[in-house]
């Protein structure tokens, strides 16, 4: 079962850099969604991948 992890971002570059890092780590593009209106990046992954996603968010300062 997948869980959705949300990270708020401050600007588009921050979201794009995080997106690129998520893709490079093997997360499928279909599992990543950027809500530009709400400035939130959402990632749907298995529960066991949550720690890795949170580390990527932390590296890019998503809150």
Secondary structure, 3 states (H helix, E strand, C coil): CEEEEEEECCCHHHHHHHHHHHHHCCCCHHHEEEECCCCEEEEEEEHHHHHHHHHHHHHCCCC
